[in-house]
Amino acid sequence: MLTVAGIQIACGKDKRENLEKALYLAGIAAERGAKVICFPECFGLPWFPAVADPKNFRLAEKVPGETTGALQEFARKNETVVIAPIYEEDLDGVYYNTAVIIDADGEIPGKYRKNHIPQLDNYQEKFYFKPGDLGFPVFKTKYATIGVQICWDNFFPEGSRILALKGAEIIFAPTATSILASHGKWEKAIAANAIANGLFVFRVNRVGAEEKLSFYGKSFCVDPNGDFMVEPAGAAEGAILADIDLERVKAVREIWTFLRDRRSGIYGELV
């Protein structure tokens, strides 16, 4: 059995304080046996994409950087895998919404960059983020083969399918969603991705009130049948833990043979 955790955190304007709180909550999860820990979207910062302001570009950081360095040390000390969604500066003036994967030895096997960038009220993301250029990588970590779908990406089923075909057993879905009425749609989309691909999906959302927004949390984990492993949490900060049996991926796929019955040769119209 593998224990995984999602960290619900509210982020203020002080980046260092946010990181210290994130490490504290991750420490609680590790003490309770978590071997894979995921933070919400852009977890170390307030939700700066609420407005388009060029001054916010200075919030981006390189990889490796201060945030990833602290988390690498945490991962080595606790022998945990960490999924760290950050605002990444790649080249001068080129920024991505990125999840850095840190393995249990503290090394970084790679990163995932959010591919689908929305433009909505309070989500001025096209102003800040370039669409991802790394495709849909999977990461064979010490404990599981994982993929990541950041927020909006979860509504594009092609991504989850690619991750499954590449061997992902768990998809982590860091989000920053604030419209409580939309929660049911998130549940359905994520459960559908789990069912269609026979894998676990763990949605990890932000919490806390920021200016006009109130992030509602409700992080949850579904199994390869799309059923809740962990019911949606509340809106408080904390660590949400799920005990996962990775053997269920194989067992469910042998019963529900969606991947086996795919006919890749007839889907040319998709491209």
N, C-alpha and C positions, 0 to 999 in steps of 0.2 A: 504494500500500500504506500502510495506517495502522497504526502501532504503538501498542498500548494496554497498560496495566500494572495489575496488582493488587498491592497492598502488604501482605504478611503481616507483622504486627507484634505483639509482646508488650507489654502495657501494665502499668506499675506504678502506684503510688499517687500519684506526682508528675506532675500534669497537664502542667506545663511541660516536664519531661523527655520525656514521651511525645510531645509536639508537636515538640520538637527532633529526636527520633529519626525521627518520621514525615517531617519535612521533609528529613532527611538521606537516607532511603531513597527518597523521591520524587525527590530530586536525582539519585540514581544512575539511576533509571528515565528521567528527562529526558535525562541525558547519553547514554543508550543509544537515544535517539530516540523515547521515548514521548510521544505527543501527548494522550492521555487517560489519567488516573491515578485509580484508585479505591482507597479505604481500606476496611477491614472495618467491621462494625457497631459504632457507638459507640467508634470507634477510639482516641480520646484519653483514655479512662478505663479503669480496671480494671473487670471485669464486676460492677458494683454490683448488678444485678438478681438476683444469686444469693441475696440475702436481702432481706426487706422491712424497710427501715429508713428512717424519715422524715428522718433526717439527710442521706440521699443526695440529697434534692431539691435541696440547695444545689449539687450538681455540674452542674445544668443551666445553659445559657447562652443568651443572646439571639442572634438573627441580624439584623444582623451582630454579631459578638462577637470575643473574642480569637482563637479557633481559626479562624474564617472569615476574619478580617482577615489573619492570617499566611498563610493559603492563597491569599487573593486576591493578595497581594504576590508569592507564589511563582508563581502562574499568569501574572501579567503579565510577570514577569522571564523565565520560561521558555516563554511562549506555549503553555501547556498547559491543557487542560480538567481540572478536578478534581471528583471526586465525594466529598464529605465527610460521612460519616454521624456525626451528633452527637446528644447529649441536649439537646433544645431546650426552653427555657422560652418559651411564647407569652405568655399572661397570667399574672398571679399565681395559682399553684396549678394551672396547666394546662400539661402537659408532653407532648412528643411524641418518638418515635423517628424522627428526621428525617435525610434525605440532602439536603444543600445542593449545588446545582450551581453551579460557578464556571466561567465561560467563559474562553477564552484571553486575553481582554483584562482579566481580573480582575473583571469585572462578574458579578452574581448574577442569572441569568434566572429563577430560581425554586427551588423545593424540593419534595421528595416526603416524605410522612409515612406511615410503616408503617401499613397498614390492618388487618392481622390480628394480634392480640396474644395470644400463648399464655400459659398459666399451667401451668408444669411444675416439677418439682423443680429447684432452682437457676436457675429462670427465672421469677421473680416479676414478670413484666412488666406484668400488669394493675394492680399496685400503683403502677407508675411512669408508664406511658404511656397516654394517651388514644388511642383508635383514630383513624387519620388522617382528615382532613376535606378533603383536596385531590384525592381521586379518584386517577386514574392519568395524570398529566401526562407529556408528552414534551417534550424540549428540543432545539431545533435549534441545536447548538453549531457552532463554527467548523469542526470536523472531521467530525462525524457527528450524526445524530439519535438521541438516546439516551433510554432509560427506565430506571427503577430498580425493583427488587423487593427489599425488605429481608427477609432471612432467611425467616421463616414464610410470607411472602406468596408464595414460590415454589411452595408446594403448593396454591395456589388458581389454577387455569389461566385463570380469567376475566380476571385482571389482565394476564397476558402477552398474551392475545388482544386486549384493549383497546389495549395499547401498540402492538401490531403494526398494528392498524387505524388508529391515529393516525400511523403512519409511522415507528415506531422501527426502527432498523437493528441496534442493539446494546442488550441489557438487561444492566445491571450488577446483580449480586446480592451485596451485602455481607452477611456472616453472622457469627455468633458461636456456633459449634457445637462441642461438646466430647465427644460420644458417638461414638467412632470407628466403632463397629459400625453406625451409621446412615449412614455415608458413601455406601454403595451406593444407598440410597434417594434421597439428594440428587443423586447422579449421574443416576439414572434420571429423576427429576422435572424436572431442569433440561434434560437432553437432550430430553425429551418436549416441553417448552415451545419449545425451539429448532426441533424438527422440525415441530410443529403450526403454527408461525407463520413459519417460514422466515427466521430471524434468528440473530445471534450472541448467546450468553449467556456472561458472564464471572462466575464465582462467586469471591468474594474472602473468605477466612475468617481469623479470628484465630488466633494461636498463643500458646503460653506456658502455664505452670502458675500457677493462681491459687487459693489455698485448696484446696477439694475438686475443682476443675475443671482439666482440661488440654485446652486448645484445640488441635485437631490439624492445622490448616492445610489442606493438600490443595486449595489453590485451583486452578481449572482454567478453560479456555475451550473452548466447543464452537461449531462452525460451524452454518450453517442446515440441515445434514443430521444434526445431533446428534452428529457425530464430533469427537473431541478435536482442537482446534488446539494446545492445550498440555495434556499429560498432568497429572494431579493432582500438585501439588508435594509436598514433604516437610513437616516440622513446624518448619522453621527460619525465622527472620526473613529477609526479602529482598524483592526485586522480581521478579514473574513477568511476563514480556513475551509478547505475542502479536502477530503480524503479520497484519492483517485486510485482505482485499480486499472492500470494500463492494459491488462489482459482483456478488459471489456471491449477495447477497440477492435481487436481481432474477433472476439466472440460475436459482437453485434454485426460486424461486416460479413461474417459467414452466414448469418441469418437474413440480413437485409442487404442483398447483393447489388446495391446501386453502383458501386465502383466496378465490380466485375462485369456488369451488364452494359457499361458504357460502350458506345460505338463512336469512337473518336473520329473515324473517317467520314462521318456524315454531318459534322458540325461546322463545315467550312464557312457557312453563311455568317457565323458569328464574327468572322474577321474579314 
